[in-house]
Amino acid sequence: MARMSADERRESVIRAAIHEFARGGYYGTSTEAIAKRVGVSQPYLFRLFPNKPAIFLAAAERCLRETRDVFAAAAEGLEGEEATLAMANAYARLIAEEPDKLQMQLQMYVTVAAAEAAGDHQLGELVRKGWMELWDTVHVPLGGDVKETTTFMAYGMLINTLAAMGFPPGHRVWEALYPSARIEKQAEPE
């Protein structure tokens, strides 16, 4: 069996960290758990990343980038309502198929709040920067309309909250949240 390069191990650590931090949060996740999931020792883990905050930052950055990539790919070549629908459906698929991404997002927000309260602004700066890049990714296909972008992002945060609370697909809380359902209802003859 071929040995993994440091870059491949680093990638494995980031994937494992997303999973572990999504489940236990920053404060409830040990670097030992991450190392164990990857199959490396803690000392080796710290050769790849200088400390636990650096691992969390890498995981948070990856999560935000992958979400941006999902929105950008879905909206490519589309504008307005078509872009909204495509991005909403792509995001719904993302959080359904990769629940760790949703949980990691929520853990980022909780961790930022705790870190900011303790006077540590590094994570908050990274997450705010990533969130603004996410905003910009959505803003352009929505025609640069601030109200439309705000509405889209607000619905996304509500979807995050409802999904995190475990409302199953098909539950009545979802009825007004899916643009495709809204469009299909409008298209029906009266």
Secondary structure as GFF3:
##gff-version 3
##sequence-region A 1 190
A	DSSP	alpha_helix	6	28	.	.	.	ID=ss1
A	DSSP	alpha_helix	31	38	.	.	.	ID=ss2
A	DSSP	alpha_helix	42	48	.	.	.	ID=ss3
A	DSSP	alpha_helix	52	75	.	.	.	ID=ss4
A	DSSP	alpha_helix	80	97	.	.	.	ID=ss5
A	DSSP	alpha_helix	99	117	.	.	.	ID=ss6
A	DSSP	alpha_helix	122	139	.	.	.	ID=ss7
A	DSSP	alpha_helix	146	164	.	.	.	ID=ss8
A	DSSP	three_ten_helix	172	174	.	.	.	ID=ss9
A	DSSP	alpha_helix	179	187	.	.	.	ID=ss10
###
